[in-house]
Amino acid sequence: MTSYIDASPVKALIVEDMAVETLLLSTMLRRFHCEITVAKNGKEAVHMFLEGKKFDIILCDKEMPVMSGPEAIARIRALGETNVNIGGISTNDKAQEAFMRAGADVFVTKPMKLDVLGAMIQEVIKKKNNVMV
């Protein structure tokens, strides 16, 4: 399955401070031909949006230095970024409430499975194609 929206790749932002987790998510996203950007904490992610960068999907860890995932999501949503699909990810299944309250679209426990990510990418493609019509 390719993840192209109107002939352009899905733009994915990974917000994760652990190199192994970033590598795992990047490897999976590459299987869907996504264009990948990485932020090592929530503050870096928010800064990217303040610079005007746009993404189709964000995969955001909860516990990170400088700024947590839920705080970053709340700030990104406060900037008016409602079209980006945001997935909160954590090893702690109790993190779901914090992510959903902050504005995440979905919560997934780590490790993320390829079929779950594939379904998320498909949802992004459908959403983008409906907006373009």
URWOBEL-V365561 format. One record per pair of residues at least 24 apart in sequence whose ideal C-beta (glycine too) atoms are under 7 Angstrom apart, sorted by sequence separation. I is the first residue (numbers start at 1). J is the second residue. D is the distance in whole Angstrom. If there is no record, write none. Layout:
I/J/D ; I/J/D
//
This chain:
9/33/6 ; 10/34/5 ; 11/35/5 ; 12/36/5 ; 13/37/5 ; 14/38/5 ; 15/39/5 ; 17/41/6 ; 41/65/6 ; 42/66/7 ; 43/67/4 ; 9/34/6 ; 41/66/4 ; 42/67/3 ; 9/35/4 ; 13/39/6 ; 41/67/6 ; 42/68/6 ; 46/72/5 ; 58/84/6 ; 60/86/6 ; 62/88/7 ; 73/99/7 ; 77/103/4 ; 15/42/6 ; 42/69/6 ; 45/72/5 ; 49/76/5 ; 57/84/7 ; 60/87/7 ; 56/84/7 ; 57/85/5 ; 58/86/5 ; 59/87/5 ; 60/88/6 ; 61/89/6 ; 62/90/4 ; 70/98/4 ; 74/102/4 ; 3/32/4 ; 4/33/7 ; 42/71/6 ; 46/75/5 ; 55/84/5 ; 56/85/7 ; 58/87/7 ; 60/89/7 ; 61/90/7 ; 70/99/6 ; 73/102/4 ; 74/103/6 ; 3/33/5 ; 15/45/4 ; 42/72/3 ; 46/76/6 ; 49/79/5 ; 59/89/6 ; 62/92/7 ; 69/99/7 ; 73/103/5 ; 1/32/6 ; 2/33/5 ; 3/34/5 ; 45/76/7 ; 73/104/6 ; 13/45/6 ; 49/81/6 ; 70/102/4 ; 62/95/5 ; 87/120/6 ; 25/59/6 ; 13/48/7 ; 85/120/7 ; 62/98/7 ; 62/99/7 ; 85/123/6 ; 85/124/5 ; 21/61/7 ; 13/55/4 ; 85/127/7 ; 11/54/7 ; 12/55/7 ; 15/58/6 ; 11/55/5 ; 12/56/7 ; 15/59/7 ; 17/61/7 ; 11/56/5 ; 12/57/5 ; 13/58/5 ; 14/59/5 ; 15/60/4 ; 16/61/5 ; 10/56/5 ; 15/61/6 ; 10/57/6 ; 12/59/7 ; 17/64/4 ; 17/65/6 ; 5/56/7 ; 15/69/6 ; 15/72/6 ; 57/120/7 ; 57/124/5 ; 56/124/5 ; 56/128/6 ; 28/112/7 ; 28/114/6 ; 32/118/7 ; 24/111/7 ; 25/112/7 ; 28/117/5 ; 32/121/5 ; 10/121/6 ; 10/124/6 ; 10/125/7 ; 1/118/6 ; 3/121/5 ; 5/125/6 ; 3/125/6 ; 5/128/4 ; 5/129/7 ; 6/132/6
//
